[in-house]
Amino acid sequence: MSTQIEATDINNQGHLLIGGVDSVTLANDYGTPLIAYDVSEIRQQIQHFKKIFDRAKVKHQISYASKAFATVAMYQLVKQEHIHCDVVSGGEMYTALKAGFPMDKISFHGNNKSRAELEFALEHKVGCIIVDNFHEIDLLQDLTRASQQPVNIMLRVTPGISAHTHEYVMTGQEDSKFGFDIKSGQAQEAMKKVLAAPFLNPIGIHCHIGSQIFSIDGFVLAAQKMMDLVLKWKKDFAFDVPIVNLGGGFGIQYTDDERPLQPEVFIQAIIDEMKSIAAKNEIDLPEIWIEPGRSIVGTAGVSLYTVGSHKNIPGVRNYVAVDGGMGDNIRPALYQAKYESVVANKMNEPANVTVSIAGKYCESGDMLAWNQKLPATQPGDLIALLDTGAYGYSMASNYNRNPRPAVVFCENGKSQLVVKRESLADITALDLSLNES
Ligand SMILES: *Cc1c(COP(=O)(O)O)cnc(C)c1O
């Protein structure tokens, strides 16, 4: 649900529709807090990315960065759309496997992959391991020597670019925990090692400069730095890098005053830059891969909460408290993320009060949104926090021993539960009693 809600997203009872389903019905059927996805919006986002590359007639691959939202049903949806997936842990890999996602379309990321995770990846023949550091090269050499099975790898490098975004979601700068630094020669050293390793098959280089990026400069600069490497390695190692993977980070609109660029603007800038460098140096254009996460699921998700208590501090602030919060969406508390909201059962009522939406967790920082213009609310009303599809449920926790919410997929007026709500029994499922002494 984008922040621009259209008339067609509201039914004649004044209720918000999600994927054609009445949000009040969703709340009644599945309870709150509930995360609801408009599935056709996810499909459209994926198809949109594909079309941009198809139109440019460039060899490409789109790999959904599944950490944005990773569940069995989501991997199955991605499988239906025939694109690749990135995973960043054994847990995500396992979820993809359980979903029947083709393992040869998986890229495995991480700055500290364990031996067990790498073994799992090799055993299930993941398409590509994005190698992050020298320790990982050693581990992979060990494991592949033992199994005598080759594995496709890409080297993740840090191009030394500061994307203009929150520092916790900035990843391309030199001082980063991720990847081989180019400037100090680490990337060069890593490539030399990989080329000498009998079972490591280098298929490309990778960088990811950050998240929620709003300008093309960082991507163009990244494309240049990567093409510099491609040219250098052709010269130094007589190696033609087949794939340049430029990661994800395409920004989406969370608030009315944000103006993100359309994906085609980013992608076209990348393609143009790489094409021009390739032409100038008379080399073939490498295949271009991207890894969008947020921009595939972010605006498709809506969090539904039931209003409970109110606190009005005259002249200071109106608080409206809902039945969820940082346990189902930690982004506002973690990096001051902003959202827009609506009262889903009062879509046609005038928005004439200003309120801040508080969660129910025992932290003052547990706020979901500040200074929202909404219709007056009573206990029982339904607040929809918009565009919560990325990094909401995937970062959910059981803080305060609150059960994690349910997730539902909505498409063409039908809903389907895809993650059950945790029960109180689930909350203590892993706990063991103290030994009697
Ligand atoms: C998180 C991540 C992405 C996706 O980032 P978004 O901002 O969600 O598009 C892509 N690639 C890598 C390596 C990542 O860590």
The ligand as an SDF file (V2000), in Angstrom:
LIG
                    3D

 15 15  0  0  0  0  0  0  0  0999 V2000
   20.3020   -5.9920    2.5790 C   0  0  0  0  0  0  0  0  0  0  0  0
   20.9970   -6.2580    1.3290 C   0  0  0  0  0  0  0  0  0  0  0  0
   20.3560   -6.0290    0.1070 C   0  0  0  0  0  0  0  0  0  0  0  0
   18.9760   -5.4300    0.0000 C   0  0  0  0  0  0  0  0  0  0  0  0
   18.9420   -4.1130    0.4010 O   0  0  0  0  0  0  0  0  0  0  0  0
   17.5680   -3.2830    0.2220 P   0  0  0  0  0  0  0  0  0  0  0  0
   17.8740   -1.9610    0.7820 O   0  0  0  0  0  0  0  0  0  0  0  0
   16.5250   -4.0180    0.9790 O   0  0  0  0  0  0  0  0  0  0  0  0
   17.2680   -3.2560   -1.2390 O   0  0  0  0  0  0  0  0  0  0  0  0
   21.0240   -6.3700   -1.0510 C   0  0  0  0  0  0  0  0  0  0  0  0
   22.2690   -6.9030   -1.0100 N   0  0  0  0  0  0  0  0  0  0  0  0
   22.9170   -7.1220    0.1550 C   0  0  0  0  0  0  0  0  0  0  0  0
   24.2510   -7.7230    0.1250 C   0  0  0  0  0  0  0  0  0  0  0  0
   22.3180   -6.8120    1.3500 C   0  0  0  0  0  0  0  0  0  0  0  0
   22.9580   -7.0260    2.4880 O   0  0  0  0  0  0  0  0  0  0  0  0
  1  2  1  0
  2  3  1  0
  2 14  2  0
  3  4  1  0
  3 10  2  0
  4  5  1  0
  5  6  1  0
  6  7  2  0
  6  8  1  0
  6  9  1  0
 10 11  1  0
 11 12  2  0
 12 13  1  0
 12 14  1  0
 14 15  1  0
M  END
$$$$
